[in-house]
Amino acid sequence: MLKRIGVVFIIGGLALAAPAAPAVAAVPQGLEYVALGDSYSAGFGLLPLVPGSPDGCYRAENNYPHRIAEELGFELTDVTCSGAVTANIDLTGQVTMNGVGPLPLQGDALSETTDIVTLTIGGNDLDFATVAEKCIRLAPDEGPLGTPGFDNCRDYYNPLPDVDLLIDDLDWTVIPALDRVYAYIAQKAPNAKVFVLGYPTIAPDAATAPHGCFSSPIGENWPNPPYPQDTVPYGTEDLWYLHHIENQLDKAIQAHARAHGFTYVNTWTGTAENTLCAGEHSGIFGIGFTDDPSDGQPLPIPDIYVKLGALHPNEKGVDTLATAAAAAIAAHADFADAPPTLPATGPQPGMTIGLGAALVGLGLVVLGVLRRRAPRPADLR
């Protein structure tokens, strides 16, 4: 029986090796890749940072642009920067969170030789970070800190029936800005394939978290450490409202990116089960505090800092973004039907697994032969 199993492993191992080689090889290596965008592109909250990148951009070595470039063999120019708005791509140089700048326009990195562009932008044009700050509460039975006198954020941003101030801002400010910057990218990089990533699901909807998942950002020893980490200081209604607004933003990004002929990468659907309320399965950093100024941003309270990365993708979340974007690039019509070309050196992952399985199978064959020659002991159970 062991001999038979060994043969199966050898055949199965070789079968695993054969199709894995061209899995991502249809995309030519060495393409010029420019990464644009805000903190979701930059990898805000992840460490280590890219050496020499502008102070306050928080551009991480393991952000999704670097992951894509490594996986597909692209030549990356990463000009992403936390806090960026659409205008920092085409109109005005950004001053970073730490006061560095103005930086060159992100769009200066684009040219006629650019082959691939990725972009996540628009959240700061809607000022989503300020919205999230206004919704924070210290206890589930208290109102949001940033909207005193209101029971929840929705009431604050909906002062009249059928009026939502954020949706109005999306329609009249953010969408025109997206259209302007998309047209600019198309003009600056006319030969590039542009992939626009939507934002992942940060807050859950009512179906996923009908009772929310409030946890207080205030520890027992406040304002002294240890400080709570990855907290969700939002009431149930606040979470649902944040979900709704972000969903409307993503829908606008999707529609207008496609209208400009760009490929939209949906990261919303694939992260619905990895929101702030998903516990250990969450792909989003919650809100935490620190007394280390190098790992946070200052508060009005002395010597206490909001930990970097709050409400941004953690390692799991960035992995989801990178996987979705790399798959979209590989599936692009210009690549999908191209004849595969193997990397110049190094084994393919599938070949490594297949070879390992084959060696295991060979070992089982040898073991089977030896066991047939040796006396059989009683079975151990």
C-alpha positions as CSV (number, residue, x, y, z in Angstrom):
1,M,0.0,0.0,0.0
2,L,2.8,2.4,0.8
3,K,4.4,1.7,-2.5
4,R,1.1,2.6,-4.2
5,I,0.8,5.8,-2.2
6,G,4.4,6.7,-3.1
7,V,3.7,6.4,-6.8
8,V,0.6,8.5,-6.5
9,F,2.6,11.2,-4.7
10,I,5.2,11.2,-7.4
11,I,2.6,11.5,-10.2
12,G,0.6,14.1,-8.2
13,G,3.8,16.0,-7.4
14,L,4.8,16.2,-11.0
15,A,1.3,17.2,-12.0
16,L,1.4,20.0,-9.5
17,A,4.6,21.2,-11.0
18,A,3.6,21.3,-14.6
19,P,0.7,23.9,-14.6
20,A,2.2,26.2,-11.9
21,A,5.1,27.6,-14.0
22,P,3.1,29.9,-16.2
23,A,0.5,31.0,-13.6
24,V,1.6,34.7,-13.5
25,A,4.1,34.5,-16.3
26,A,1.8,36.0,-19.0
27,V,2.6,39.5,-17.6
28,P,5.9,40.7,-19.1
29,Q,8.5,41.5,-16.5
30,G,10.4,44.8,-16.2
31,L,7.3,47.0,-17.0
32,E,7.5,50.6,-15.8
33,Y,5.1,50.8,-12.9
34,V,4.1,54.0,-11.1
35,A,2.1,53.9,-7.9
36,L,0.0,56.9,-7.0
37,G,-2.3,57.6,-4.1
38,D,-3.0,58.2,-0.5
39,S,-2.4,56.3,2.8
40,Y,-4.2,53.2,1.6
41,S,-1.7,53.0,-1.2
42,A,1.3,54.1,1.0
43,G,0.7,51.4,3.6
44,F,0.1,53.8,6.5
45,G,0.7,52.0,9.8
46,L,3.1,49.3,8.5
47,L,6.8,49.1,9.2
48,P,9.5,49.4,8.1
49,L,9.2,52.6,6.0
50,V,10.9,53.0,2.6
51,P,14.3,54.5,3.3
52,G,14.5,58.1,2.0
53,S,10.8,58.5,1.5
54,P,9.4,61.9,2.7
55,D,8.8,62.2,6.4
56,G,5.1,62.0,7.0
57,C,4.2,60.0,3.9
58,Y,4.6,56.8,5.9
59,R,5.4,54.9,2.8
60,A,5.9,51.3,3.8
61,E,8.2,48.8,2.2
62,N,5.4,46.2,2.3
63,N,2.6,48.4,0.9
64,Y,0.6,46.9,-2.0
65,P,2.6,48.6,-4.7
66,H,5.8,47.0,-3.5
67,R,4.0,43.6,-3.2
68,I,2.7,43.9,-6.8
69,A,6.1,44.9,-8.1
70,E,7.8,42.0,-6.4
71,E,5.3,39.5,-7.5
72,L,5.1,40.5,-11.1
73,G,8.6,41.7,-11.6
74,F,7.8,45.4,-12.4
75,E,10.2,48.4,-12.1
76,L,8.4,50.4,-9.4
77,T,8.3,54.2,-8.9
78,D,6.3,54.7,-5.6
79,V,5.2,58.3,-5.0
80,T,2.3,57.4,-2.7
81,C,1.9,59.5,0.4
82,S,-0.4,59.4,3.4
83,G,-2.8,62.3,3.5
84,A,-2.8,62.9,-0.3
85,V,-5.8,64.3,-2.1
86,T,-6.5,64.3,-5.8
87,A,-5.0,67.7,-6.2
88,N,-1.6,66.4,-5.0
89,I,-1.4,64.3,-8.2
90,D,-2.0,67.1,-10.7
91,L,-2.3,70.5,-9.2
92,T,-0.4,71.3,-6.0
93,G,2.5,69.8,-4.1
94,Q,1.6,68.0,-0.9
95,V,2.7,69.1,2.5
96,T,3.0,65.9,4.6
97,M,1.5,65.2,8.0
98,N,4.8,66.0,9.5
99,G,5.2,69.4,7.7
100,V,7.6,68.3,4.9
101,G,7.0,69.8,1.5
102,P,5.6,70.9,-0.7
103,L,6.5,67.7,-2.5
104,P,6.6,67.3,-6.3
105,L,3.3,66.5,-7.9
106,Q,2.8,62.7,-7.9
107,G,1.8,63.0,-11.5
108,D,5.4,64.1,-12.4
109,A,6.3,60.4,-12.2
110,L,4.1,59.6,-15.2
111,S,5.2,59.6,-18.8
112,E,4.6,58.1,-22.2
113,T,6.8,55.2,-21.2
114,T,4.8,54.3,-18.1
115,D,3.3,50.9,-18.5
116,I,1.3,50.3,-15.3
117,V,-0.4,52.7,-12.9
118,T,-2.2,51.9,-9.6
119,L,-4.1,54.4,-7.6
120,T,-6.3,54.7,-4.5
121,I,-7.5,58.2,-4.0
122,G,-10.6,60.2,-3.0
123,G,-11.0,59.4,0.7
124,N,-9.2,62.5,1.8
125,D,-11.2,64.6,-0.7
126,L,-14.3,63.5,1.2
127,D,-12.3,64.1,4.5
128,F,-13.3,60.7,5.7
129,A,-10.7,60.8,8.5
130,T,-12.4,63.8,10.1
131,V,-15.8,62.1,9.7
132,A,-14.4,59.0,11.6
133,E,-12.9,61.3,14.3
134,K,-16.3,63.1,14.8
135,C,-18.0,59.7,15.3
136,I,-15.7,58.5,18.1
137,R,-17.4,57.9,21.5
138,L,-16.0,56.9,24.9
139,A,-19.0,54.7,26.0
140,P,-21.8,53.1,24.1
141,D,-24.4,55.2,26.0
142,E,-22.7,58.5,25.2
143,G,-22.9,60.6,22.1
144,P,-20.0,61.1,19.6
145,L,-17.3,63.3,20.9
146,G,-17.1,65.4,17.7
147,T,-20.8,66.0,17.4
148,P,-22.0,67.1,20.8
149,G,-25.7,67.2,21.2
150,F,-26.3,64.5,18.6
151,D,-27.1,60.8,19.3
152,N,-25.1,59.6,16.3
153,C,-23.2,60.8,13.3
154,R,-26.0,60.2,10.8
155,D,-28.1,62.8,12.6
156,Y,-25.3,65.3,12.5
157,Y,-24.6,64.9,8.8
158,N,-28.4,64.7,7.9
159,P,-29.7,68.0,9.2
160,L,-32.9,67.9,7.0
161,P,-34.9,65.1,5.5
162,D,-33.4,63.8,2.3
163,V,-30.2,65.9,2.9
164,D,-26.9,64.2,3.6
165,L,-24.0,66.7,3.7
166,L,-21.4,64.0,2.9
167,I,-23.3,62.7,-0.1
168,D,-23.6,66.3,-1.3
169,D,-19.9,66.7,-0.9
170,L,-19.3,63.5,-2.8
171,D,-21.5,64.6,-5.7
172,W,-20.3,68.2,-6.0
173,T,-16.7,68.1,-4.9
174,V,-15.2,64.6,-4.9
175,I,-16.6,63.2,-8.2
176,P,-15.5,66.2,-10.2
177,A,-12.0,65.9,-8.6
178,L,-11.8,62.2,-9.5
179,D,-12.8,63.0,-13.1
180,R,-10.2,65.7,-13.4
181,V,-7.4,63.5,-12.1
182,Y,-8.4,60.5,-14.1
183,A,-8.3,62.6,-17.3
184,Y,-4.9,64.0,-16.2
185,I,-3.4,60.5,-15.7
186,A,-4.7,59.4,-19.1
187,Q,-3.1,62.4,-20.7
188,K,0.3,62.1,-18.9
189,A,0.6,58.3,-19.3
190,P,-1.3,57.6,-22.6
191,N,0.2,54.2,-23.0
192,A,-0.3,53.0,-19.5
193,K,-2.8,50.5,-18.2
194,V,-4.4,52.1,-15.1
195,F,-5.8,50.1,-12.2
196,V,-7.9,52.0,-9.7
197,L,-8.4,50.3,-6.3
198,G,-11.4,51.0,-4.3
199,Y,-11.3,51.2,-0.5
200,P,-11.7,48.0,1.5
201,T,-14.7,47.6,3.8
202,I,-13.8,49.3,7.1
203,A,-17.0,49.2,9.0
204,P,-19.6,46.5,8.9
205,D,-23.2,46.8,7.7
206,A,-26.3,45.9,9.8
207,A,-26.4,42.3,8.4
208,T,-22.8,41.6,9.3
209,A,-22.8,43.3,12.8
210,P,-26.4,43.9,13.9
211,H,-25.3,44.9,17.3
212,G,-22.0,46.6,16.4
213,C,-18.8,45.8,18.3
214,F,-18.1,48.8,20.5
215,S,-14.9,48.8,22.6
216,S,-13.7,51.8,24.6
217,P,-10.4,53.5,23.7
218,I,-10.0,54.5,27.4
219,G,-8.1,52.1,29.6
220,E,-8.5,51.6,33.3
221,N,-5.4,53.7,34.0
222,W,-6.2,56.5,31.6
223,P,-4.4,58.8,30.9
224,N,-1.6,56.5,31.9
225,P,-0.4,53.4,30.1
226,P,-1.0,50.6,29.2
227,Y,-3.3,51.9,26.5
228,P,-6.0,49.8,24.7
229,Q,-5.2,48.8,21.2
230,D,-7.3,48.0,18.1
231,T,-10.4,49.5,19.8
232,V,-13.7,50.2,18.0
233,P,-15.1,53.3,19.7
234,Y,-18.2,53.6,17.5
235,G,-21.8,53.1,18.3
236,T,-23.8,50.7,16.1
237,E,-25.5,53.5,14.2
238,D,-22.1,55.2,13.7
239,L,-20.6,52.0,12.2
240,W,-23.5,51.5,9.8
241,Y,-23.3,55.1,8.7
242,L,-19.5,54.9,8.1
243,H,-20.2,51.8,6.1
244,H,-22.8,53.5,4.0
245,I,-20.7,56.6,3.2
246,E,-17.6,54.5,2.3
247,N,-19.8,52.3,0.1
248,Q,-21.1,55.4,-1.8
249,L,-17.5,56.6,-2.3
250,D,-16.4,53.3,-3.7
251,K,-19.4,53.2,-6.1
252,A,-18.5,56.6,-7.4
253,I,-14.8,55.7,-7.8
254,Q,-15.8,52.5,-9.7
255,A,-18.2,54.3,-12.1
256,H,-15.9,57.1,-12.9
257,A,-12.7,55.1,-13.2
258,R,-14.5,52.8,-15.7
259,A,-15.9,55.8,-17.6
260,H,-12.3,56.9,-18.2
261,G,-11.4,53.4,-19.5
262,F,-9.5,52.4,-16.4
263,T,-9.7,49.0,-14.7
264,Y,-11.5,49.2,-11.4
265,V,-10.2,46.7,-8.7
266,N,-13.0,45.8,-6.3
267,T,-11.6,45.4,-2.8
268,W,-15.0,46.0,-1.1
269,T,-16.7,42.7,-1.6
270,G,-13.6,40.6,-0.7
271,T,-13.2,42.4,2.7
272,A,-16.8,42.3,3.9
273,E,-15.9,39.6,6.5
274,N,-12.7,41.4,7.6
275,T,-14.0,44.7,9.0
276,L,-13.3,46.3,12.3
277,C,-15.8,44.0,13.9
278,A,-14.1,40.8,12.7
279,G,-11.7,40.4,15.7
280,E,-8.7,38.4,14.9
281,H,-9.9,38.1,11.3
282,S,-10.0,41.9,10.8
283,G,-8.0,43.4,8.0
284,I,-8.2,46.9,9.5
285,F,-6.3,48.4,12.4
286,G,-8.6,49.6,15.1
287,I,-7.8,52.7,17.2
288,G,-5.1,52.6,19.8
289,F,-2.8,54.9,21.7
290,T,0.9,55.1,22.6
291,D,3.3,57.2,24.5
292,D,5.9,56.7,21.8
293,P,6.0,59.8,19.5
294,S,7.7,57.8,16.8
295,D,4.7,55.5,16.5
296,G,1.9,57.9,16.7
297,Q,0.4,61.3,16.0
298,P,-0.1,63.9,18.8
299,L,-3.3,64.5,20.7
300,P,-4.3,67.6,22.6
301,I,-3.4,65.5,25.7
302,P,0.4,65.8,26.5
303,D,2.5,62.7,25.8
304,I,-0.3,60.6,24.3
305,Y,-0.4,59.8,20.6
306,V,-2.9,58.1,18.3
307,K,-1.1,55.0,17.1
308,L,-0.2,55.1,13.4
309,G,-2.5,53.1,11.0
310,A,-5.8,53.6,12.8
311,L,-8.7,52.6,10.4
312,H,-6.2,51.5,7.7
313,P,-5.4,48.0,6.4
314,N,-3.1,45.9,8.6
315,E,-0.8,43.2,7.2
316,K,-3.8,41.0,6.4
317,G,-5.7,43.8,4.7
318,V,-2.7,44.9,2.6
319,D,-2.3,41.3,1.5
320,T,-5.9,41.3,0.3
321,L,-5.3,44.6,-1.7
322,A,-2.1,43.3,-3.3
323,T,-3.6,40.0,-4.2
324,A,-6.7,41.6,-5.8
325,A,-4.6,44.2,-7.8
326,A,-2.0,41.6,-9.0
327,A,-4.8,39.3,-10.2
328,A,-6.5,42.2,-12.0
329,I,-3.3,43.1,-13.7
330,A,-2.6,39.5,-14.8
331,A,-6.2,39.2,-16.0
332,H,-6.0,42.3,-18.2
333,A,-6.9,41.6,-21.8
334,D,-3.5,42.7,-23.0
335,F,-1.9,40.0,-20.8
336,A,-4.5,37.3,-20.5
337,D,-4.0,36.0,-24.0
338,A,-0.2,36.6,-24.2
339,P,2.1,33.6,-24.5
340,P,3.7,32.9,-21.1
341,T,7.3,33.7,-20.5
342,L,9.1,32.2,-17.6
343,P,11.3,34.3,-15.3
344,A,15.0,34.2,-16.2
345,T,16.1,32.5,-13.0
346,G,14.7,30.7,-10.0
347,P,12.1,28.0,-9.6
348,Q,8.4,28.7,-9.7
349,P,6.5,28.3,-6.4
350,G,4.3,25.5,-7.9
351,M,7.4,23.7,-9.2
352,T,9.0,23.8,-5.7
353,I,5.8,22.3,-4.1
354,G,5.6,19.7,-6.9
355,L,9.2,18.7,-6.5
356,G,8.8,18.4,-2.7
357,A,5.7,16.2,-3.2
358,A,7.6,14.0,-5.6
359,L,10.5,13.6,-3.2
360,V,8.1,12.7,-0.4
361,G,6.5,10.1,-2.8
362,L,9.9,8.7,-3.6
363,G,10.7,8.3,0.1
364,L,7.4,6.5,0.6
365,V,8.3,4.1,-2.2
366,V,11.6,3.3,-0.6
367,L,10.0,2.9,2.8
368,G,7.4,0.5,1.3
369,V,10.1,-1.6,-0.2
370,L,12.0,-1.7,3.1
371,R,8.9,-2.6,5.0
372,R,8.1,-5.5,2.7
373,R,11.6,-6.9,3.4
374,A,11.4,-6.4,7.1
375,P,9.3,-8.3,9.6
376,R,5.9,-6.6,10.2
377,P,5.4,-5.5,13.8
378,A,1.9,-5.4,15.3
379,D,-0.1,-2.3,14.3
380,L,0.1,0.6,16.7
381,R,-3.1,2.4,17.4
